């Protein structure tokens, strides 16, 4: 875990994802009250083979990064290529 890096700059995030042949995607989820919220996802060519998530919709980088900022998230990455979206709050 100590080798993980947290990316907050838009350019760094976009470069990390595109260097790994990834694209941004957003899923719209509804809670039990019918309220809709956006869930950010990343799609990678290697991960899509054999299983596609029908709830994911491709989107532009500007829309994805705007939602990332709205939700106060950052991209945490490991040298192995693993990643997760984490709260940006503890970083500030």
N, C-alpha and C positions, 0 to 999 in steps of 0.2 A: 504494500500500500504506500510505502514511503516514496516510491518512484513515480507516483501519479503527479500529473501537472494539471492545474485548472486554467482553462482558457476563457477569457472574458472578452477580449477584443474580437470584433466581428471578423476582421481580416484573418486573424489567426485561426478562428473556428472554421471559417470557410476553406482556408487552405488545408487544414488538417483533414477535413472531410473529403474534399475533392482529390487530394493526394491519394486517398484510399478508395477512389471511385465511388464515392457516396453522393447522395442527393438528399435534399431536405423534403420532409413530408409532414403533414399535420393530420391528426385524427380528431374528429368531433365526437365528444362523448356527452351523454346526458345523464344527469343524476336522477334520483327517484322523484324529484319535483319537476322534472322536465327542463331544468336549466342546462344550457349547453356550455361546454368549456372545451378549449383546444388542448390537445396533448401533442407535444412535439416529438417527432421521431426522425431517425435517419435511416435511409435505405442504402444498403451496400450490395453491389452486384453479387458477391459471393454468398451473402445471406439470403438473397431472394430465390436462389435456385431451389426448386421443389416446393417452396411454400411462399405464398403471397398473402399478405394481410389485406383483405378487401376493405377494411375501414380506413386505410391510409390513402391520402390524396397527395400527389406531388404538389409542391408549391414553389414559389420563387424564393430566392435567398432573402430578399428584402422583407417579405411577409414572415418568413421563419424567424429571422433575426429580430424583427419587431416584436413578435410574440415572445421570444426568448427574453427580451428586455422587459416586456410587460409583466411576465411571470417572475422576473428577477432570478433567472437561471444562468448557469455557466456550464461549460462542457469540461468534464474531468476525464483526462485520457491517461492511459498507461502505455509503456513501451511495447506491450504485447498487442496493442491495437484495441484493447477493451476500452469502453467509454461508458459514461453515464451523465445524465443531466442532474446537476446538483444545485441547491439553493445558493444564490450569490450573497445572501444576507450575512453569513458569518465572515465573508471576505472583506466587508466594508468596515 
